[in-house]
Structure formats: C-alpha cells, structure tokens
C-alpha cells in the first residue's frame, strides 16, 4: 500500500514496533506491536483490531512485564 503522506514515494510494510502511549499520567511502552510502517518516511499505521487490543491492555490492572527508567528532556 502506498504511503498516505503527501509526496512520499514509500510503501507500507508490516513490522513489529515499540508503541509508547501516555495513560492516566503514566508512560506505557508496549513492545512487538504489529503495524504498517512506511519504508521511506516511517509513517506508522495501526489497524482497528490492534488499537482495540492496546486499549484493552491499558484497562487491565495487571503487572507489566518489566519497568524501564524514564528520562525527562531538559525543560
């Protein structure tokens, strides 16, 4: 599928990505998320099923697989 960014000649290809989202004031990192990523500009698309699964994961109160340090960019 051709990239949806105007002027980009790239094509989307299936990849596993690291998806980061802020939820309830916390930064959540989800690894191995299936996505379509443009081979040229890096634009990323998640399908509806993937988005719904991520939303479901965020609603659960299960313990994460791991915790990572969070660094604040200088203000």
PDB file of N, CA, C, O and CB in Angstrom:
ATOM      1  N   UNK A   1       0.852  -1.169   0.000  1.00  0.00           N
ATOM      2  CA  UNK A   1       0.000   0.000   0.000  1.00  0.00           C
ATOM      3  C   UNK A   1       0.901   1.236   0.000  1.00  0.00           C
ATOM      4  O   UNK A   1       1.874   1.296   0.753  1.00  0.00           O
ATOM      5  CB  UNK A   1      -0.971  -0.004   1.228  1.00  0.00           C
ATOM      6  N   UNK A   2       0.582   2.214  -0.836  1.00  0.00           N
ATOM      7  CA  UNK A   2       1.361   3.440  -0.940  1.00  0.00           C
ATOM      8  C   UNK A   2       1.185   4.287   0.316  1.00  0.00           C
ATOM      9  O   UNK A   2       0.108   4.321   0.912  1.00  0.00           O
ATOM     10  CB  UNK A   2       0.951   4.238  -2.189  1.00  0.00           C
ATOM     11  N   UNK A   3       2.255   4.967   0.706  1.00  0.00           N
ATOM     12  CA  UNK A   3       2.236   5.835   1.882  1.00  0.00           C
ATOM     13  C   UNK A   3       1.188   6.937   1.696  1.00  0.00           C
ATOM     14  O   UNK A   3       1.001   7.453   0.595  1.00  0.00           O
ATOM     15  CB  UNK A   3       3.640   6.454   2.133  1.00  0.00           C
ATOM     16  N   UNK A   4       0.504   7.289   2.805  1.00  0.00           N
ATOM     17  CA  UNK A   4      -0.549   8.299   2.749  1.00  0.00           C
ATOM     18  C   UNK A   4      -0.025   9.720   2.966  1.00  0.00           C
ATOM     19  O   UNK A   4      -0.794  10.678   2.882  1.00  0.00           O
ATOM     20  CB  UNK A   4      -1.605   7.989   3.781  1.00  0.00           C
ATOM     21  N   UNK A   5       1.268   9.868   3.243  1.00  0.00           N
ATOM     22  CA  UNK A   5       1.852  11.189   3.424  1.00  0.00           C
ATOM     23  C   UNK A   5       2.100  11.811   2.050  1.00  0.00           C
ATOM     24  O   UNK A   5       2.774  11.222   1.205  1.00  0.00           O
ATOM     25  CB  UNK A   5       3.173  11.110   4.250  1.00  0.00           C
ATOM     26  N   UNK A   6       1.554  12.992   1.841  1.00  0.00           N
ATOM     27  CA  UNK A   6       1.660  13.658   0.537  1.00  0.00           C
ATOM     28  C   UNK A   6       3.116  13.812   0.116  1.00  0.00           C
ATOM     29  O   UNK A   6       3.941  14.326   0.871  1.00  0.00           O
ATOM     30  CB  UNK A   6       0.979  15.033   0.579  1.00  0.00           C
ATOM     31  N   UNK A   7       3.419  13.363  -1.094  1.00  0.00           N
ATOM     32  CA  UNK A   7       4.747  13.497  -1.673  1.00  0.00           C
ATOM     33  C   UNK A   7       5.715  12.386  -1.309  1.00  0.00           C
ATOM     34  O   UNK A   7       6.811  12.326  -1.865  1.00  0.00           O
ATOM     35  CB  UNK A   7       5.324  14.784  -1.264  1.00  0.00           C
ATOM     36  N   UNK A   8       5.345  11.514  -0.399  1.00  0.00           N
ATOM     37  CA  UNK A   8       6.240  10.415  -0.016  1.00  0.00           C
ATOM     38  C   UNK A   8       6.066   9.270  -1.011  1.00  0.00           C
ATOM     39  O   UNK A   8       4.943   8.833  -1.260  1.00  0.00           O
ATOM     40  CB  UNK A   8       5.950   9.930   1.448  1.00  0.00           C
ATOM     41  N   UNK A   9       7.163   8.785  -1.578  1.00  0.00           N
ATOM     42  CA  UNK A   9       7.072   7.699  -2.560  1.00  0.00           C
ATOM     43  C   UNK A   9       7.076   6.302  -1.927  1.00  0.00           C
ATOM     44  O   UNK A   9       7.059   5.304  -2.646  1.00  0.00           O
ATOM     45  CB  UNK A   9       8.217   7.806  -3.536  1.00  0.00           C
ATOM     46  N   UNK A  10       7.098   6.222  -0.614  1.00  0.00           N
ATOM     47  CA  UNK A  10       7.239   4.940   0.072  1.00  0.00           C
ATOM     48  C   UNK A  10       6.002   4.062   0.042  1.00  0.00           C
ATOM     49  O   UNK A  10       4.913   4.480  -0.351  1.00  0.00           O
ATOM     50  CB  UNK A  10       7.615   5.178   1.475  1.00  0.00           C
ATOM     51  N   UNK A  11       6.215   2.838   0.471  1.00  0.00           N
ATOM     52  CA  UNK A  11       5.154   1.837   0.586  1.00  0.00           C
ATOM     53  C   UNK A  11       5.124   1.347   2.033  1.00  0.00           C
ATOM     54  O   UNK A  11       6.166   1.252   2.682  1.00  0.00           O
ATOM     55  CB  UNK A  11       5.380   0.641  -0.416  1.00  0.00           C
ATOM     56  N   UNK A  12       3.928   1.036   2.537  1.00  0.00           N
ATOM     57  CA  UNK A  12       3.803   0.483   3.872  1.00  0.00           C
ATOM     58  C   UNK A  12       4.193  -0.987   3.854  1.00  0.00           C
ATOM     59  O   UNK A  12       3.887  -1.716   2.911  1.00  0.00           O
ATOM     60  CB  UNK A  12       2.372   0.662   4.408  1.00  0.00           C
ATOM     61  N   UNK A  13       4.872  -1.405   4.912  1.00  0.00           N
ATOM     62  CA  UNK A  13       5.232  -2.814   5.064  1.00  0.00           C
ATOM     63  C   UNK A  13       4.965  -3.220   6.510  1.00  0.00           C
ATOM     64  O   UNK A  13       5.042  -2.399   7.425  1.00  0.00           O
ATOM     65  CB  UNK A  13       6.732  -3.069   4.673  1.00  0.00           C
ATOM     66  N   UNK A  14       4.651  -4.494   6.698  1.00  0.00           N
ATOM     67  CA  UNK A  14       4.359  -4.991   8.036  1.00  0.00           C
ATOM     68  C   UNK A  14       5.618  -5.090   8.882  1.00  0.00           C
ATOM     69  O   UNK A  14       6.640  -5.607   8.431  1.00  0.00           O
ATOM     70  CB  UNK A  14       3.682  -6.345   7.957  1.00  0.00           C
ATOM     71  N   UNK A  15       5.539  -4.595  10.098  1.00  0.00           N
ATOM     72  CA  UNK A  15       6.648  -4.659  11.053  1.00  0.00           C
ATOM     73  C   UNK A  15       6.088  -4.785  12.463  1.00  0.00           C
ATOM     74  O   UNK A  15       4.898  -4.570  12.694  1.00  0.00           O
ATOM     75  CB  UNK A  15       7.564  -3.404  10.936  1.00  0.00           C
ATOM     76  N   UNK A  16       6.952  -5.133  13.391  1.00  0.00           N
ATOM     77  CA  UNK A  16       6.632  -5.107  14.822  1.00  0.00           C
ATOM     78  C   UNK A  16       7.339  -3.872  15.376  1.00  0.00           C
ATOM     79  O   UNK A  16       8.531  -3.674  15.141  1.00  0.00           O
ATOM     80  CB  UNK A  16       7.089  -6.453  15.576  1.00  0.00           C
ATOM     81  N   UNK A  17       6.602  -3.049  16.109  1.00  0.00           N
ATOM     82  CA  UNK A  17       7.156  -1.800  16.618  1.00  0.00           C
ATOM     83  C   UNK A  17       7.058  -1.739  18.142  1.00  0.00           C
ATOM     84  O   UNK A  17       6.396  -2.562  18.774  1.00  0.00           O
ATOM     85  CB  UNK A  17       6.433  -0.603  15.992  1.00  0.00           C
ATOM     86  N   UNK A  18       7.728  -0.753  18.707  1.00  0.00           N
ATOM     87  CA  UNK A  18       7.565  -0.402  20.112  1.00  0.00           C
ATOM     88  C   UNK A  18       6.607   0.784  20.128  1.00  0.00           C
ATOM     89  O   UNK A  18       6.902   1.832  19.553  1.00  0.00           O
ATOM     90  CB  UNK A  18       8.958  -0.061  20.820  1.00  0.00           C
ATOM     91  N   UNK A  19       5.461   0.619  20.784  1.00  0.00           N
ATOM     92  CA  UNK A  19       4.432   1.661  20.820  1.00  0.00           C
ATOM     93  C   UNK A  19       4.432   2.297  22.210  1.00  0.00           C
ATOM     94  O   UNK A  19       4.373   1.598  23.221  1.00  0.00           O
ATOM     95  CB  UNK A  19       3.016   1.076  20.470  1.00  0.00           C
ATOM     96  N   UNK A  20       4.498   3.614  22.248  1.00  0.00           N
ATOM     97  CA  UNK A  20       4.513   4.345  23.512  1.00  0.00           C
ATOM     98  C   UNK A  20       3.266   5.211  23.594  1.00  0.00           C
ATOM     99  O   UNK A  20       2.894   5.879  22.629  1.00  0.00           O
ATOM    100  CB  UNK A  20       5.799   5.211  23.648  1.00  0.00           C
ATOM    101  N   UNK A  21       2.624   5.192  24.761  1.00  0.00           N
ATOM    102  CA  UNK A  21       1.408   5.969  24.969  1.00  0.00           C
ATOM    103  C   UNK A  21       1.395   6.485  26.412  1.00  0.00           C
ATOM    104  O   UNK A  21       1.903   5.821  27.316  1.00  0.00           O
ATOM    105  CB  UNK A  21       0.134   5.111  24.667  1.00  0.00           C
ATOM    106  N   UNK A  22       0.820   7.653  26.622  1.00  0.00           N
ATOM    107  CA  UNK A  22       0.634   8.161  27.981  1.00  0.00           C
ATOM    108  C   UNK A  22      -0.791   7.788  28.393  1.00  0.00           C
ATOM    109  O   UNK A  22      -1.756   8.115  27.702  1.00  0.00           O
ATOM    110  CB  UNK A  22       0.882   9.734  28.069  1.00  0.00           C
ATOM    111  N   UNK A  23      -0.905   7.097  29.533  1.00  0.00           N
ATOM    112  CA  UNK A  23      -2.202   6.635  30.017  1.00  0.00           C
ATOM    113  C   UNK A  23      -2.295   6.909  31.506  1.00  0.00           C
ATOM    114  O   UNK A  23      -1.454   6.454  32.281  1.00  0.00           O
ATOM    115  CB  UNK A  23      -2.409   5.125  29.720  1.00  0.00           C
ATOM    116  N   UNK A  24      -3.314   7.651  31.904  1.00  0.00           N
ATOM    117  CA  UNK A  24      -3.550   8.007  33.301  1.00  0.00           C
ATOM    118  C   UNK A  24      -2.291   8.594  33.951  1.00  0.00           C
ATOM    119  O   UNK A  24      -1.942   8.265  35.085  1.00  0.00           O
ATOM    120  CB  UNK A  24      -4.022   6.777  34.086  1.00  0.00           C
ATOM    121  N   UNK A  25      -1.628   9.465  33.202  1.00  0.00           N
ATOM    122  CA  UNK A  25      -0.458  10.159  33.723  1.00  0.00           C
ATOM    123  C   UNK A  25       0.827   9.367  33.704  1.00  0.00           C
ATOM    124  O   UNK A  25       1.860   9.861  34.156  1.00  0.00           O
ATOM    125  CB  UNK A  25      -0.720  10.579  35.090  1.00  0.00           C
ATOM    126  N   UNK A  26       0.791   8.153  33.193  1.00  0.00           N
ATOM    127  CA  UNK A  26       1.991   7.311  33.143  1.00  0.00           C
ATOM    128  C   UNK A  26       2.350   7.025  31.694  1.00  0.00           C
ATOM    129  O   UNK A  26       1.481   6.951  30.825  1.00  0.00           O
ATOM    130  CB  UNK A  26       1.775   5.983  33.922  1.00  0.00           C
ATOM    131  N   UNK A  27       3.645   6.865  31.450  1.00  0.00           N
ATOM    132  CA  UNK A  27       4.112   6.476  30.124  1.00  0.00           C
ATOM    133  C   UNK A  27       4.129   4.955  30.074  1.00  0.00           C
ATOM    134  O   UNK A  27       4.738   4.299  30.920  1.00  0.00           O
ATOM    135  CB  UNK A  27       5.532   7.078  29.807  1.00  0.00           C
ATOM    136  N   UNK A  28       3.451   4.406  29.072  1.00  0.00           N
ATOM    137  CA  UNK A  28       3.363   2.957  28.905  1.00  0.00           C
ATOM    138  C   UNK A  28       4.029   2.589  27.582  1.00  0.00           C
ATOM    139  O   UNK A  28       3.757   3.196  26.546  1.00  0.00           O
ATOM    140  CB  UNK A  28       1.871   2.466  28.944  1.00  0.00           C
ATOM    141  N   UNK A  29       4.898   1.594  27.631  1.00  0.00           N
ATOM    142  CA  UNK A  29       5.609   1.133  26.443  1.00  0.00           C
ATOM    143  C   UNK A  29       5.150  -0.294  26.157  1.00  0.00           C
ATOM    144  O   UNK A  29       5.200  -1.155  27.036  1.00  0.00           O
ATOM    145  CB  UNK A  29       7.172   1.207  26.638  1.00  0.00           C
ATOM    146  N   UNK A  30       4.705  -0.539  24.931  1.00  0.00           N
ATOM    147  CA  UNK A  30       4.235  -1.861  24.526  1.00  0.00           C
ATOM    148  C   UNK A  30       5.113  -2.332  23.377  1.00  0.00           C
ATOM    149  O   UNK A  30       5.205  -1.670  22.343  1.00  0.00           O
ATOM    150  CB  UNK A  30       2.718  -1.835  24.113  1.00  0.00           C
ATOM    151  N   UNK A  31       5.754  -3.474  23.563  1.00  0.00           N
ATOM    152  CA  UNK A  31       6.699  -3.999  22.570  1.00  0.00           C
ATOM    153  C   UNK A  31       6.010  -5.006  21.643  1.00  0.00           C
ATOM    154  O   UNK A  31       5.003  -5.615  22.004  1.00  0.00           O
ATOM    155  CB  UNK A  31       7.906  -4.660  23.272  1.00  0.00           C
ATOM    156  N   UNK A  32       6.558  -5.163  20.478  1.00  0.00           N
ATOM    157  CA  UNK A  32       6.116  -6.159  19.484  1.00  0.00           C
ATOM    158  C   UNK A  32       4.705  -5.909  18.961  1.00  0.00           C
ATOM    159  O   UNK A  32       3.946  -6.853  18.744  1.00  0.00           O
ATOM    160  CB  UNK A  32       6.179  -7.542  20.085  1.00  0.00           C
ATOM    161  N   UNK A  33       4.354  -4.650  18.761  1.00  0.00           N
ATOM    162  CA  UNK A  33       3.026  -4.287  18.249  1.00  0.00           C
ATOM    163  C   UNK A  33       3.031  -4.373  16.730  1.00  0.00           C
ATOM    164  O   UNK A  33       3.877  -3.748  16.091  1.00  0.00           O
ATOM    165  CB  UNK A  33       2.615  -2.858  18.714  1.00  0.00           C
ATOM    166  N   UNK A  34       2.111  -5.131  16.128  1.00  0.00           N
ATOM    167  CA  UNK A  34       2.062  -5.196  14.665  1.00  0.00           C
ATOM    168  C   UNK A  34       1.578  -3.872  14.082  1.00  0.00           C
ATOM    169  O   UNK A  34       0.603  -3.288  14.556  1.00  0.00           O
ATOM    170  CB  UNK A  34       1.144  -6.345  14.206  1.00  0.00           C
ATOM    171  N   UNK A  35       2.275  -3.412  13.050  1.00  0.00           N
ATOM    172  CA  UNK A  35       1.934  -2.126  12.434  1.00  0.00           C
ATOM    173  C   UNK A  35       2.358  -2.144  10.974  1.00  0.00           C
ATOM    174  O   UNK A  35       3.122  -3.006  10.538  1.00  0.00           O
ATOM    175  CB  UNK A  35       2.611  -0.943  13.189  1.00  0.00           C
ATOM    176  N   UNK A  36       1.851  -1.182  10.237  1.00  0.00           N
ATOM    177  CA  UNK A  36       2.306  -0.919   8.875  1.00  0.00           C
ATOM    178  C   UNK A  36       3.172   0.329   8.959  1.00  0.00           C
ATOM    179  O   UNK A  36       2.731   1.360   9.466  1.00  0.00           O
ATOM    180  CB  UNK A  36       1.091  -0.735   7.856  1.00  0.00           C
ATOM    181  N   UNK A  37       4.414   0.241   8.460  1.00  0.00           N
ATOM    182  CA  UNK A  37       5.367   1.342   8.550  1.00  0.00           C
ATOM    183  C   UNK A  37       5.876   1.680   7.160  1.00  0.00           C
ATOM    184  O   UNK A  37       6.251   0.789   6.397  1.00  0.00           O
ATOM    185  CB  UNK A  37       6.544   0.986   9.492  1.00  0.00           C
ATOM    186  N   UNK A  38       5.890   2.976   6.827  1.00  0.00           N
ATOM    187  CA  UNK A  38       6.384   3.411   5.526  1.00  0.00           C
ATOM    188  C   UNK A  38       7.885   3.172   5.444  1.00  0.00           C
ATOM    189  O   UNK A  38       8.631   3.505   6.366  1.00  0.00           O
ATOM    190  CB  UNK A  38       6.055   4.903   5.281  1.00  0.00           C
ATOM    191  N   UNK A  39       8.314   2.597   4.344  1.00  0.00           N
ATOM    192  CA  UNK A  39       9.721   2.266   4.148  1.00  0.00           C
ATOM    193  C   UNK A  39      10.592   3.498   3.913  1.00  0.00           C
ATOM    194  O   UNK A  39      11.817   3.405   3.992  1.00  0.00           O
ATOM    195  CB  UNK A  39       9.863   1.320   2.986  1.00  0.00           C
ATOM    196  N   UNK A  40       9.982   4.649   3.626  1.00  0.00           N
ATOM    197  CA  UNK A  40      10.750   5.862   3.355  1.00  0.00           C
ATOM    198  C   UNK A  40      10.663   6.845   4.528  1.00  0.00           C
ATOM    199  O   UNK A  40      11.692   7.227   5.085  1.00  0.00           O
ATOM    200  CB  UNK A  40      10.249   6.531   2.065  1.00  0.00           C
ATOM    201  N   UNK A  41       9.468   7.253   4.904  1.00  0.00           N
ATOM    202  CA  UNK A  41       9.321   8.319   5.913  1.00  0.00           C
ATOM    203  C   UNK A  41       9.056   7.799   7.323  1.00  0.00           C
ATOM    204  O   UNK A  41       9.165   8.557   8.286  1.00  0.00           O
ATOM    205  CB  UNK A  41       8.200   9.242   5.516  1.00  0.00           C
ATOM    206  N   UNK A  42       8.712   6.527   7.459  1.00  0.00           N
ATOM    207  CA  UNK A  42       8.472   5.962   8.782  1.00  0.00           C
ATOM    208  C   UNK A  42       7.070   6.168   9.330  1.00  0.00           C
ATOM    209  O   UNK A  42       6.796   5.806  10.474  1.00  0.00           O
ATOM    210  CB  UNK A  42       9.433   6.535   9.729  1.00  0.00           C
ATOM    211  N   UNK A  43       6.165   6.751   8.522  1.00  0.00           N
ATOM    212  CA  UNK A  43       4.782   6.914   8.984  1.00  0.00           C
ATOM    213  C   UNK A  43       4.264   5.547   9.425  1.00  0.00           C
ATOM    214  O   UNK A  43       4.537   4.536   8.779  1.00  0.00           O
ATOM    215  CB  UNK A  43       3.867   7.530   7.858  1.00  0.00           C
ATOM    216  N   UNK A  44       3.517   5.523  10.527  1.00  0.00           N
ATOM    217  CA  UNK A  44       3.079   4.268  11.126  1.00  0.00           C
ATOM    218  C   UNK A  44       1.561   4.207  11.232  1.00  0.00           C
ATOM    219  O   UNK A  44       0.920   5.169  11.654  1.00  0.00           O
ATOM    220  CB  UNK A  44       3.708   4.090  12.504  1.00  0.00           C
ATOM    221  N   UNK A  45       0.996   3.069  10.847  1.00  0.00           N
ATOM    222  CA  UNK A  45      -0.446   2.839  10.932  1.00  0.00           C
ATOM    223  C   UNK A  45      -0.718   1.609  11.796  1.00  0.00           C
ATOM    224  O   UNK A  45      -0.061   0.578  11.655  1.00  0.00           O
ATOM    225  CB  UNK A  45      -1.062   2.661   9.517  1.00  0.00           C
ATOM    226  N   UNK A  46      -1.696   1.735  12.688  1.00  0.00           N
ATOM    227  CA  UNK A  46      -2.171   0.600  13.472  1.00  0.00           C
ATOM    228  C   UNK A  46      -3.584   0.293  13.018  1.00  0.00           C
ATOM    229  O   UNK A  46      -4.385   1.208  12.824  1.00  0.00           O
ATOM    230  CB  UNK A  46      -2.117   0.892  15.014  1.00  0.00           C
ATOM    231  N   UNK A  47      -3.906  -0.994  12.843  1.00  0.00           N
ATOM    232  CA  UNK A  47      -5.275  -1.308  12.429  1.00  0.00           C
ATOM    233  C   UNK A  47      -6.214  -1.295  13.637  1.00  0.00           C
ATOM    234  O   UNK A  47      -5.761  -1.239  14.780  1.00  0.00           O
ATOM    235  CB  UNK A  47      -5.328  -2.684  11.724  1.00  0.00           C
ATOM    236  N   UNK A  48      -7.496  -1.346  13.383  1.00  0.00           N
ATOM    237  CA  UNK A  48      -8.508  -1.238  14.425  1.00  0.00           C
ATOM    238  C   UNK A  48      -8.364  -2.339  15.478  1.00  0.00           C
ATOM    239  O   UNK A  48      -8.459  -2.065  16.675  1.00  0.00           O
ATOM    240  CB  UNK A  48      -9.895  -1.290  13.808  1.00  0.00           C
ATOM    241  N   UNK A  49      -8.138  -3.565  15.046  1.00  0.00           N
ATOM    242  CA  UNK A  49      -8.018  -4.691  15.978  1.00  0.00           C
ATOM    243  C   UNK A  49      -6.836  -4.480  16.932  1.00  0.00           C
ATOM    244  O   UNK A  49      -6.949  -4.737  18.131  1.00  0.00           O
ATOM    245  CB  UNK A  49      -7.848  -6.020  15.201  1.00  0.00           C
ATOM    246  N   UNK A  50      -5.720  -4.017  16.402  1.00  0.00           N
ATOM    247  CA  UNK A  50      -4.539  -3.757  17.231  1.00  0.00           C
ATOM    248  C   UNK A  50      -4.818  -2.640  18.222  1.00  0.00           C
ATOM    249  O   UNK A  50      -4.467  -2.748  19.397  1.00  0.00           O
ATOM    250  CB  UNK A  50      -3.328  -3.396  16.355  1.00  0.00           C
ATOM    251  N   UNK A  51      -5.443  -1.572  17.758  1.00  0.00           N
ATOM    252  CA  UNK A  51      -5.775  -0.441  18.627  1.00  0.00           C
ATOM    253  C   UNK A  51      -6.714  -0.878  19.745  1.00  0.00           C
ATOM    254  O   UNK A  51      -6.532  -0.478  20.895  1.00  0.00           O
ATOM    255  CB  UNK A  51      -6.415   0.697  17.812  1.00  0.00           C
ATOM    256  N   UNK A  52      -7.705  -1.688  19.426  1.00  0.00           N
ATOM    257  CA  UNK A  52      -8.640  -2.177  20.438  1.00  0.00           C
ATOM    258  C   UNK A  52      -7.940  -3.063  21.459  1.00  0.00           C
ATOM    259  O   UNK A  52      -8.254  -3.007  22.648  1.00  0.00           O
ATOM    260  CB  UNK A  52      -9.782  -2.945  19.779  1.00  0.00           C
ATOM    261  N   UNK A  53      -6.999  -3.878  21.006  1.00  0.00           N
ATOM    262  CA  UNK A  53      -6.259  -4.750  21.927  1.00  0.00           C
ATOM    263  C   UNK A  53      -5.396  -3.913  22.874  1.00  0.00           C
ATOM    264  O   UNK A  53      -5.316  -4.205  24.067  1.00  0.00           O
ATOM    265  CB  UNK A  53      -5.375  -5.752  21.140  1.00  0.00           C
ATOM    266  N   UNK A  54      -4.750  -2.872  22.341  1.00  0.00           N
ATOM    267  CA  UNK A  54      -3.941  -1.984  23.180  1.00  0.00           C
ATOM    268  C   UNK A  54      -4.825  -1.307  24.225  1.00  0.00           C
ATOM    269  O   UNK A  54      -4.463  -1.239  25.399  1.00  0.00           O
ATOM    270  CB  UNK A  54      -3.211  -0.922  22.315  1.00  0.00           C
ATOM    271  N   UNK A  55      -5.977  -0.810  23.799  1.00  0.00           N
ATOM    272  CA  UNK A  55      -6.901  -0.177  24.743  1.00  0.00           C
ATOM    273  C   UNK A  55      -7.323  -1.148  25.838  1.00  0.00           C
ATOM    274  O   UNK A  55      -7.428  -0.764  27.003  1.00  0.00           O
ATOM    275  CB  UNK A  55      -8.134   0.349  24.009  1.00  0.00           C
ATOM    276  N   UNK A  56      -7.563  -2.393  25.472  1.00  0.00           N
ATOM    277  CA  UNK A  56      -7.917  -3.415  26.456  1.00  0.00           C
ATOM    278  C   UNK A  56      -6.791  -3.686  27.430  1.00  0.00           C
ATOM    279  O   UNK A  56      -7.026  -3.851  28.627  1.00  0.00           O
ATOM    280  CB  UNK A  56      -8.302  -4.696  25.762  1.00  0.00           C
ATOM    281  N   UNK A  57      -5.559  -3.733  26.922  1.00  0.00           N
ATOM    282  CA  UNK A  57      -4.393  -3.944  27.785  1.00  0.00           C
ATOM    283  C   UNK A  57      -4.253  -2.811  28.793  1.00  0.00           C
ATOM    284  O   UNK A  57      -3.909  -3.048  29.951  1.00  0.00           O
ATOM    285  CB  UNK A  57      -3.113  -4.064  26.944  1.00  0.00           C
ATOM    286  N   UNK A  58      -4.512  -1.600  28.365  1.00  0.00           N
ATOM    287  CA  UNK A  58      -4.380  -0.446  29.249  1.00  0.00           C
ATOM    288  C   UNK A  58      -5.433  -0.452  30.357  1.00  0.00           C
ATOM    289  O   UNK A  58      -5.184   0.057  31.449  1.00  0.00           O
ATOM    290  CB  UNK A  58      -4.483   0.841  28.444  1.00  0.00           C
ATOM    291  N   UNK A  59      -6.592  -1.016  30.085  1.00  0.00           N
ATOM    292  CA  UNK A  59      -7.667  -1.052  31.073  1.00  0.00           C
ATOM    293  C   UNK A  59      -7.430  -2.107  32.160  1.00  0.00           C
ATOM    294  O   UNK A  59      -7.975  -1.996  33.258  1.00  0.00           O
ATOM    295  CB  UNK A  59      -8.992  -1.319  30.381  1.00  0.00           C
ATOM    296  N   UNK A  60      -6.624  -3.122  31.861  1.00  0.00           N
ATOM    297  CA  UNK A  60      -6.335  -4.170  32.840  1.00  0.00           C
ATOM    298  C   UNK A  60      -5.362  -3.638  33.880  1.00  0.00           C
ATOM    299  O   UNK A  60      -4.551  -2.756  33.597  1.00  0.00           O
ATOM    300  CB  UNK A  60      -5.757  -5.432  32.150  1.00  0.00           C
ATOM    301  N   UNK A  61      -5.451  -4.174  35.067  1.00  0.00           N
ATOM    302  CA  UNK A  61      -4.556  -3.745  36.133  1.00  0.00           C
ATOM    303  C   UNK A  61      -3.481  -4.796  36.401  1.00  0.00           C
ATOM    304  O   UNK A  61      -3.053  -4.981  37.541  1.00  0.00           O
ATOM    305  CB  UNK A  61      -5.349  -3.461  37.412  1.00  0.00           C
ATOM    306  N   UNK A  62      -3.051  -5.477  35.349  1.00  0.00           N
ATOM    307  CA  UNK A  62      -2.017  -6.486  35.514  1.00  0.00           C
ATOM    308  C   UNK A  62      -0.645  -5.828  35.638  1.00  0.00           C
ATOM    309  O   UNK A  62      -0.439  -4.703  35.184  1.00  0.00           O
ATOM    310  CB  UNK A  62      -2.035  -7.474  34.339  1.00  0.00           C
ATOM    311  N   UNK A  63       0.266  -6.533  36.245  1.00  0.00           N
ATOM    312  CA  UNK A  63       1.620  -6.031  36.421  1.00  0.00           C
ATOM    313  C   UNK A  63       2.340  -6.086  35.069  1.00  0.00           C
ATOM    314  O   UNK A  63       2.220  -7.077  34.348  1.00  0.00           O
ATOM    315  CB  UNK A  63       2.389  -6.855  37.506  1.00  0.00           C
ATOM    316  N   UNK A  64       3.082  -5.040  34.723  1.00  0.00           N
ATOM    317  CA  UNK A  64       3.806  -5.054  33.448  1.00  0.00           C
ATOM    318  C   UNK A  64       4.925  -6.094  33.449  1.00  0.00           C
ATOM    319  O   UNK A  64       5.378  -6.529  34.507  1.00  0.00           O
ATOM    320  CB  UNK A  64       4.385  -3.669  33.155  1.00  0.00           C
ATOM    321  N   UNK A  65       5.359  -6.482  32.271  1.00  0.00           N
ATOM    322  CA  UNK A  65       6.437  -7.450  32.117  1.00  0.00           C
ATOM    323  C   UNK A  65       7.745  -6.921  32.705  1.00  0.00           C
ATOM    324  O   UNK A  65       8.538  -7.680  33.265  1.00  0.00           O
ATOM    325  CB  UNK A  65       6.626  -7.799  30.641  1.00  0.00           C
ATOM    326  N   UNK A  66       7.959  -5.618  32.572  1.00  0.00           N
ATOM    327  CA  UNK A  66       9.189  -5.001  33.070  1.00  0.00           C
ATOM    328  C   UNK A  66       8.941  -3.521  33.297  1.00  0.00           C
ATOM    329  O   UNK A  66       7.940  -2.972  32.836  1.00  0.00           O
ATOM    330  CB  UNK A  66      10.369  -5.217  32.080  1.00  0.00           C
ATOM    331  N   UNK A  67       9.852  -2.881  34.007  1.00  0.00           N
ATOM    332  CA  UNK A  67       9.794  -1.435  34.198  1.00  0.00           C
ATOM    333  C   UNK A  67      11.094  -0.849  33.673  1.00  0.00           C
ATOM    334  O   UNK A  67      12.157  -1.459  33.792  1.00  0.00           O
ATOM    335  CB  UNK A  67       9.566  -1.058  35.706  1.00  0.00           C
ATOM    336  N   UNK A  68      10.996   0.339  33.092  1.00  0.00           N
ATOM    337  CA  UNK A  68      12.165   0.979  32.498  1.00  0.00           C
ATOM    338  C   UNK A  68      12.318   2.395  33.060  1.00  0.00           C
ATOM    339  O   UNK A  68      11.336   3.004  33.484  1.00  0.00           O
ATOM    340  CB  UNK A  68      12.047   1.013  30.948  1.00  0.00           C
ATOM    341  N   UNK A  69      13.546   2.916  33.063  1.00  0.00           N
ATOM    342  CA  UNK A  69      13.711   4.293  33.532  1.00  0.00           C
ATOM    343  C   UNK A  69      13.102   5.276  32.535  1.00  0.00           C
ATOM    344  O   UNK A  69      13.063   5.025  31.330  1.00  0.00           O
ATOM    345  CB  UNK A  69      15.203   4.614  33.753  1.00  0.00           C
ATOM    346  N   UNK A  70      12.632   6.395  33.066  1.00  0.00           N
ATOM    347  CA  UNK A  70      12.053   7.441  32.234  1.00  0.00           C
ATOM    348  C   UNK A  70      12.875   8.708  32.452  1.00  0.00           C
ATOM    349  O   UNK A  70      12.991   9.194  33.577  1.00  0.00           O
ATOM    350  CB  UNK A  70      10.532   7.675  32.572  1.00  0.00           C
ATOM    351  N   UNK A  71      13.437   9.231  31.385  1.00  0.00           N
ATOM    352  CA  UNK A  71      14.249  10.427  31.470  1.00  0.00           C
ATOM    353  C   UNK A  71      13.446  11.609  30.940  1.00  0.00           C
ATOM    354  O   UNK A  71      12.782  11.503  29.909  1.00  0.00           O
ATOM    355  CB  UNK A  71      15.571  10.256  30.687  1.00  0.00           C
ATOM    356  N   UNK A  72      13.508  12.721  31.636  1.00  0.00           N
ATOM    357  CA  UNK A  72      12.797  13.933  31.250  1.00  0.00           C
ATOM    358  C   UNK A  72      13.742  14.802  30.428  1.00  0.00           C
ATOM    359  O   UNK A  72      14.847  15.104  30.880  1.00  0.00           O
ATOM    360  CB  UNK A  72      12.266  14.704  32.502  1.00  0.00           C
ATOM    361  N   UNK A  73      13.335  15.201  29.252  1.00  0.00           N
ATOM    362  CA  UNK A  73      14.108  16.110  28.425  1.00  0.00           C
ATOM    363  C   UNK A  73      14.180  17.451  29.137  1.00  0.00           C
ATOM    364  O   UNK A  73      13.166  17.926  29.648  1.00  0.00           O
ATOM    365  CB  UNK A  73      13.485  16.256  27.004  1.00  0.00           C
ATOM    366  N   UNK A  74      15.342  18.068  29.184  1.00  0.00           N
ATOM    367  CA  UNK A  74      15.516  19.334  29.913  1.00  0.00           C
ATOM    368  C   UNK A  74      14.475  20.361  29.450  1.00  0.00           C
ATOM    369  O   UNK A  74      14.238  20.539  28.255  1.00  0.00           O
ATOM    370  CB  UNK A  74      16.956  19.893  29.705  1.00  0.00           C
ATOM    371  N   UNK A  75      13.871  21.019  30.422  1.00  0.00           N
ATOM    372  CA  UNK A  75      12.820  21.995  30.123  1.00  0.00           C
ATOM    373  C   UNK A  75      13.427  23.336  29.844  1.00  0.00           C
ATOM    374  O   UNK A  75      12.706  24.295  29.569  1.00  0.00           O
ATOM    375  CB  UNK A  75      11.820  22.101  31.270  1.00  0.00           C
TER     376      UNK A  75
END
